[in-house]
């Protein structure tokens, strides 16, 4: 059974990526987690765009779903950007250390 963009926006319990994150002590790969977060972000942005088009063309009965999808995509984008910025800051700090 395929889930459409409208059905995929149910609830506001986070970004939807939390369930697949591994604990730090479980040997989780940071790069894989970051790649998964970016993939999830692209999916959320795509869903948000589809719902926005549906809302503008009048094919969407509940505008709240489009609003939730847009907000979820925005918050996830801000989170991924913040993690990226902190990673770059950490890298720069490591590069400044003397051997």
Buried (B, 14 or more C-beta within 10 A) or exposed (E): EEEEBBEBBEEEEEBBBEEEEEEEEEEEEEEEBBEBBBEBBEBBBEBBBBBBEBBEEEEBEEEEBBBBBBEBBEBBBEBBEEBEEEEEEEEEEEEEEEE
